[in-house]
């Protein structure tokens, strides 16, 4: 019988495990992908907005070559934290179901069945892209994740969105020889774009080397073309690839399967006590960016690391069996 099962092997899941180990609790992390799976799926050349010290967990120093670490440096840091602390983690193991059995939970995964007194859900929000729900979105040329700009050399690339991921994709593919067009719903590039990158994309648009349609929407995708609704009217342009970087969301169906209540409004905020991070299901906790529902800009690694201490402190304090019904 485990004191704690942690679902999600990202930075916050690892932080929870470190805190549990410090307090002498028995625990296991199960992660459906690789270690820090979301970070692994970030663009290959990505640089964090946060400084390395803001990404540290468990009091382990994060030393990077520059003040803002790269994706590669973060992957190495979290791997070393995991190995040096000999964290108990199972990778490529997805949770299928959860049942309340007497005074504990029985969690079934793709590989085993576990018994645990408490559960932490630290699944993030990067696994489910926000779809545009337009004709042609399921064509093979449409990508909701962007990895390496070299793939798009000499191609006609349409980038949907004006956030950090969209801007990075537009600039990087442009510099590898792609003909880049951006479709932006608003009137400008997002103010949240990294301050050292935003002037770059604005200047490329001003000089015309990257074409941007503001107050516009992509309305349909064909094999060799895309249709865009602009303020000046409906246009069709030639296209090879669409990078629909329209954002991501938590796996709400998984949260509901775990019995977590969600708000009825568009934010779909999960119900939890902000002091303890315990949800409406006794003994089930939320940690990290999953807490924000559709408001995915409210939580980051740097401001949700404290969830680990809050949760483990509450579990140690209560030290009682689970009693609520799912």
Residue pairs with C-beta under 8 A, 6 or more apart in sequence:
1 26
1 104
1 115
1 116
1 117
2 26
2 27
2 28
2 114
2 115
2 116
2 117
3 20
3 25
3 26
3 27
3 116
3 117
3 118
3 315
4 16
4 20
4 25
4 26
4 27
4 28
4 116
4 117
4 118
4 119
4 120
4 315
5 27
5 28
5 30
5 105
5 107
5 114
5 116
5 118
5 119
5 120
6 13
6 16
6 17
6 20
6 27
6 28
6 29
6 30
6 119
6 120
6 122
7 13
7 29
7 30
7 95
7 119
7 120
7 121
7 122
7 123
8 29
8 31
8 120
8 121
8 122
8 123
8 124
8 288
8 290
9 29
9 30
9 31
9 33
9 35
9 36
9 37
9 89
9 91
10 31
10 36
10 37
10 38
10 39
10 122
10 123
10 124
10 288
11 36
11 39
11 55
11 57
11 78
11 288
11 301
11 305
12 57
12 122
12 124
12 287
12 288
12 289
12 301
12 304
12 305
12 307
12 308
13 29
13 31
13 120
13 122
13 287
13 288
14 29
14 36
14 57
14 58
14 78
14 81
14 82
14 87
14 89
15 57
15 58
15 287
15 305
15 307
15 308
16 27
16 120
16 122
16 287
16 307
16 308
16 311
16 312
17 27
17 29
17 85
17 87
17 88
17 89
18 57
18 58
18 81
18 85
18 87
18 308
19 58
19 308
19 309
19 311
19 312
20 27
20 312
21 27
21 85
21 87
22 58
22 312
23 312
23 316
25 312
25 315
25 316
27 88
28 88
28 89
28 90
28 114
28 116
29 87
29 88
29 89
29 90
30 89
30 90
30 93
30 94
30 95
30 107
30 109
30 114
31 37
31 89
31 90
31 91
31 92
31 93
32 92
32 93
32 94
32 95
33 40
33 91
33 92
34 40
34 91
34 92
35 75
35 78
35 79
35 82
35 89
35 91
36 74
36 75
36 78
37 126
37 127
38 124
38 126
38 127
39 71
39 74
39 75
39 78
40 75
41 126
41 145
41 147
42 71
43 71
43 146
43 147
43 148
43 165
43 168
43 169
43 172
44 71
44 147
44 148
45 70
45 71
45 148
45 149
45 172
46 70
46 71
46 168
47 68
47 69
47 70
47 71
47 194
48 55
48 68
48 69
48 70
48 71
48 74
49 68
49 164
49 194
50 68
50 300
50 301
50 302
51 67
51 68
51 69
52 62
52 63
52 64
52 67
52 68
52 69
52 73
52 77
53 61
53 62
54 301
54 302
55 62
55 69
55 74
55 77
55 301
55 302
56 62
56 305
57 78
57 81
57 301
57 305
57 308
58 81
58 85
60 77
60 80
60 81
60 84
60 85
62 69
62 74
62 77
64 70
64 73
64 77
65 73
69 77
81 87
82 89
90 109
90 111
93 109
93 110
93 111
93 112
94 109
94 110
95 107
95 108
95 109
95 254
96 108
96 109
96 110
97 107
97 108
97 257
98 105
98 106
98 107
98 108
98 119
98 257
98 258
98 259
98 326
99 105
99 106
99 108
99 326
100 106
100 322
100 324
100 325
100 326
101 115
102 321
103 117
103 321
103 322
103 323
104 115
104 116
104 117
104 321
104 322
105 115
105 116
105 117
105 118
105 119
105 283
105 284
105 322
106 113
106 114
106 115
107 113
107 114
107 115
107 116
107 119
117 283
117 321
117 322
118 283
118 284
118 285
118 315
118 322
119 258
119 283
119 284
119 285
120 284
120 285
120 286
120 287
120 311
121 255
121 258
121 260
121 284
121 285
121 286
121 287
121 290
122 286
122 287
122 288
122 290
122 307
123 250
123 251
123 254
123 288
123 290
124 250
124 288
124 289
124 290
125 248
125 249
125 250
125 289
125 290
125 292
125 296
126 248
127 248
127 251
128 248
128 249
128 250
128 251
129 144
129 145
129 244
129 246
129 247
129 248
129 249
130 246
130 247
130 248
130 249
131 137
131 144
131 246
132 160
132 218
132 244
132 246
134 218
134 219
134 220
134 221
135 219
135 220
135 221
136 142
136 220
136 221
136 222
136 226
137 221
137 244
139 221
139 222
139 223
139 242
141 221
141 223
141 239
141 240
141 241
141 242
142 221
142 241
142 242
142 244
143 241
143 242
143 243
143 244
144 244
144 245
144 246
146 165
146 168
146 169
146 243
146 245
149 169
149 172
149 173
149 175
149 176
149 178
150 176
152 173
152 176
152 178
152 240
152 241
153 176
153 177
153 178
154 177
154 178
155 173
155 178
155 179
155 240
155 241
156 178
156 179
156 181
156 237
156 238
156 239
156 240
156 241
157 169
157 170
157 173
157 178
157 179
157 180
157 181
157 239
157 240
157 241
157 242
157 243
158 180
158 181
158 182
158 183
158 218
158 226
158 237
158 239
158 241
158 242
158 243
159 166
159 169
159 170
159 173
159 180
159 181
159 182
159 183
159 243
159 245
160 166
160 182
160 183
160 218
160 242
160 243
160 244
160 245
160 246
161 182
161 183
161 184
161 244
161 245
161 246
161 247
162 182
162 184
162 185
162 186
162 188
162 189
162 190
162 193
163 190
163 192
163 193
163 245
163 247
164 190
164 192
164 193
164 194
164 197
165 245
166 182
166 243
166 245
167 189
167 190
167 193
167 194
167 197
167 198
167 201
168 197
169 243
169 245
170 180
170 182
170 201
170 204
170 210
171 197
171 200
171 201
171 204
171 210
173 180
173 243
174 180
174 204
174 209
174 210
180 210
180 211
181 210
181 211
181 212
181 213
181 237
181 239
182 205
182 210
182 211
182 212
182 213
183 212
183 213
183 216
183 217
183 218
183 228
184 212
184 213
184 214
184 215
184 216
185 215
185 216
185 217
186 214
186 215
187 214
187 215
188 214
189 198
189 201
189 202
189 205
191 198
192 297
193 201
201 210
204 210
205 211
205 212
213 228
213 230
214 231
215 230
215 231
216 228
216 229
216 230
216 231
217 228
217 229
218 226
218 227
218 228
218 242
218 244
219 227
219 228
219 229
219 234
220 226
220 227
221 227
221 239
221 242
224 238
224 239
224 240
225 236
225 237
225 238
225 239
226 236
226 237
226 239
226 242
227 234
227 235
227 236
228 234
228 235
228 236
228 237
247 296
248 296
249 293
249 294
249 296
250 268
250 270
250 289
250 290
250 292
250 293
250 296
252 262
252 268
252 293
255 262
255 270
255 290
256 262
258 281
258 284
258 326
259 279
259 280
259 281
259 284
259 326
260 270
260 271
260 279
260 280
260 281
260 284
260 286
261 270
261 271
261 279
261 280
262 268
262 269
262 270
262 271
262 293
263 269
263 270
263 271
263 293
266 294
267 293
267 294
267 295
268 293
268 294
269 291
269 292
269 293
269 295
270 279
270 286
270 290
270 291
270 293
271 279
271 280
272 278
272 279
272 280
272 285
272 286
272 291
273 279
275 310
276 285
276 310
276 311
276 314
277 285
277 286
277 287
277 291
277 307
277 310
277 311
277 314
278 284
278 285
278 311
278 314
279 285
279 286
281 324
281 326
282 322
282 323
282 324
283 322
283 324
285 311
285 314
286 307
287 304
287 307
287 308
287 311
288 299
288 301
288 304
288 307
289 296
289 299
289 300
289 304
290 299
291 298
291 299
291 304
291 307
292 298
292 299
